[in-house]
Amino acid sequence: MWLGRVELPPGWREEAARAWGKPERQSLHRDLKWAWRLFRVSRTYDAVVIGSDRMSRIFAMFQLFFRRRRVPHLYIDWLCNLSGGRLKRWLQRVHLRWAILGASRTIVQGRHEITAHADELGVPLSKFVFLPYHSTLYDLRYEVEEGGYIFAGGDTNRDYPTMIEAVRGLPYRVLIAAFSRGHFGGIQVPDNVEIVTLGEADFFQRMAGAALVVVPMLPRLLHPVGQQTWINAMTMGKPVIVAEDRSARDYIAHQSTGWLTEPGNPCALREAICLLMENRDLARSLGRSAKEAATQFSPECFFEGVFRVVEECLEESGHD
């Protein structure tokens, strides 16, 4: 469905392959070059669907400032947060505001992000639409089993210090899969916690073999992320604990399809972990319900939603 209706700009596939995993290639010059190329060829397409990286945001600003009749433009995700001191955050706010105003719609992965971004950036609520994110397991092979360990993984906005405090001294083995060791600076890692770096296949197999999957997130973020991790775990039929105060409730029914706890609270997380590791019947019931609920978070459902939003943008712009 996706490949039948979408094509990449000429040369983009080759450029992406050359730049993959090479941060030095992600230069401002490169982003400006490709944003301008996309701006020039965009008139030949009905609509433009892109991510929220810097190149994509620059393209939106080109449309905002240099076009009276803009090509319908949709951000398929919006992964932006504010960071740094007062001046840096002000500059980020101006940049992101222009990037939103230059687009037709911005897809967000949690309902709270609509009002949070609109208020923070001073843009209309109508610029945003919530679409639940999707599993990313695709054709990967993994074997689901109930191992004797707790699994946590991922890097962006993870709160591993809180998780480590929550499991310190517990009689359970904990496996944390992360690329960055910056999460653990200044922390005394207990003997029951193992920190590893895994490739994609091993990451998903370790998740599939866990007794429990935990997703500990930092609090009070505009865009908290983590959805991909807990959706994949739910798709596998894993009992999941998510320590997050923003979008998790859009995906998980507390005590029915998963367990939600307050972020940054090691005592609450510890209590939930102990409950589900000791009450395996409850954990298995959560896993079964999670797997059933995860059917609504398939890639097919997500991309059908993307095309619905694109068609709305086309109607608003007067396209047939």
Beta strands, then each sheet from edge to edge (+ up, - down):
strand 1: 48-50
strand 2: 73-75
strand 3: 105-108
strand 4: 128-130
strand 5: 149-153
strand 6: 173-177
strand 7: 193-196
strand 8: 212-216
strand 9: 240-243
strand 10: 259-261
sheet 1: 1+ 2+ 3+ 4+
sheet 2: 7+ 6+ 5+ 8+ 9+ 10+
end
